[in-house]
Amino acid sequence: MSRAGKHLAEMRRSPEKDWPICEIIETCGAYGVRCVAPAGGSHYVVSHHLIDGLLTIPSKRPLKPLHVMLLVELLEAVVEGKKWYAATKSSFSF
């Protein structure tokens, strides 16, 4: 399993972990997902051609588990070649 694959599996298991943004960016890049740094704003913008809409992730820590869970869903949809809609309900339960 690649390093990005291990990060993705760990993010799924432990979304509440204090994930550094550099690992988020690295994992997104490994899957061909763009993670654009804020230009005067406070959030990274995550995008991919299979994504209908955008996912924003705060640039300051700590990241909330919700942000990590949504990112995991997005990355898994990209891996499986499925469309992912930012407005849909998450499959994670709280």
ABEGO torsion letter per residue (X at the ends): XBAAAAAAAAAAABAABBBBAAAAAAAAAAAGBBBBBBBGBABBBBBBAABBEBBBBBABOBBBAAAAAAAAAAAAAAAAGBBBBAABBBABBX
